[in-house]
């Protein structure tokens, strides 16, 4: 098998929003770090369309 070398990019700047999610079958957990360094509390949302809309709404704040 051929080794593939990947490149690491440093594209985190004052406009970058970092988000993480812990994916499970029923309930996910999310977390955000804003460009100014503030952080959100860990939030939970369900694996449904309504749950995704909650997640997206938190990202847009």
C-alpha positions in Angstrom: 0.0 0.0 0.0 1.3 3.4 -0.9 1.9 6.0 1.9 0.0 9.2 1.5 1.5 12.4 3.0 -1.1 14.9 4.1 -0.4 18.6 4.5 -1.3 20.5 7.6 -2.7 24.0 7.1 -2.7 26.8 9.7 -5.9 28.6 8.7 -7.1 29.5 12.2 -7.5 33.2 12.4 -9.8 35.9 14.0 -12.7 34.7 11.7 -12.4 31.0 12.5 -15.1 29.3 14.6 -14.1 25.9 16.1 -16.8 23.4 16.8 -16.6 19.9 18.1 -19.4 17.3 18.3 -19.6 14.0 20.0 -21.8 11.8 17.8 -24.0 9.1 19.1 -27.1 7.2 17.9 -29.6 9.4 19.8 -28.1 12.4 21.5 -25.1 14.5 20.4 -23.0 16.9 22.4 -21.5 20.1 20.9 -19.1 22.7 21.9 -17.9 26.0 20.3 -14.8 28.2 20.7 -15.4 31.7 19.2 -12.9 33.8 17.3 -12.5 36.2 20.3 -11.5 33.3 22.6 -14.9 32.9 24.4 -16.3 29.4 24.7 -19.8 28.0 24.9 -20.9 25.5 27.5 -21.3 22.0 26.2 -24.8 21.6 24.8 -26.9 18.6 23.9 -29.1 18.1 20.9 -31.0 15.1 19.5 -30.2 13.3 16.3 -33.3 14.8 14.5 -33.9 17.7 12.1 -35.1 19.8 15.1 -31.9 18.9 17.0 -29.8 19.9 14.0 -31.6 23.2 13.8 -30.8 23.8 17.5 -27.1 23.0 16.8 -27.1 25.4 13.8 -28.8 28.1 15.8 -26.1 28.0 18.5 -23.4 28.2 15.8 -25.0 31.3 14.3 -25.1 33.2 17.6 
